[in-house]
């Protein structure tokens, strides 16, 4: 289990320009995704992430040193995990479900609220796709074009930066309040299911089962 990551409060919202070492993002703690499932290929990209928050939103910034990069899904709520993709799963309240935010390197997102993560022939036992109108309120920056095809086989660094409004979360889990002092549970992931070198990396280990949807394996995150 990882040590508790600390999400710092920011008085200035990021500018959504991919400025990893700028005056806003340099205040954030950095975490790295170092656990890669053995079912994947020998490609293990370098993945770092930073999180910040203010009174209105959670801010997330991924930086990826990658190869075999593709992005062909351009419709929100499409199967972005098949592309070069980074994901955040987060549970603000221990007695409620968790939310996912999955984004490919081209800046297309999928987001669900999952209350019962057991798999069924038609998906999860109980889940709700995030209402599509929320995607117009999620500010984002992506350093690569929306479509990357053919695949980039050479080494390339790419970034994905976005915000998740607290109002979005509250639509599904109820009032969040002031996050300061709260402990949430999270995990962060990197995948590329349909790239030429599929891989599945995580911040908190997921164990033997190749399944990101294991809330019992999420790690604590402390809002300072």
PyMOL commands that set and color helices and strands:
alter all, ss='L'
color gray80, all
select helices_A, chain A and resi 25-27+80-82+132-137+166-173+215-217
alter helices_A, ss='H'
color red, helices_A
select strands_A, chain A and resi 5-9+30-32+35-36+46-53+57-66+69-71+85-91+98-104+109-120+123-129+140-142+148-152+156-165+183-191+200-202+219-223
alter strands_A, ss='S'
color yellow, strands_A
deselect
rebuild
show_as cartoon
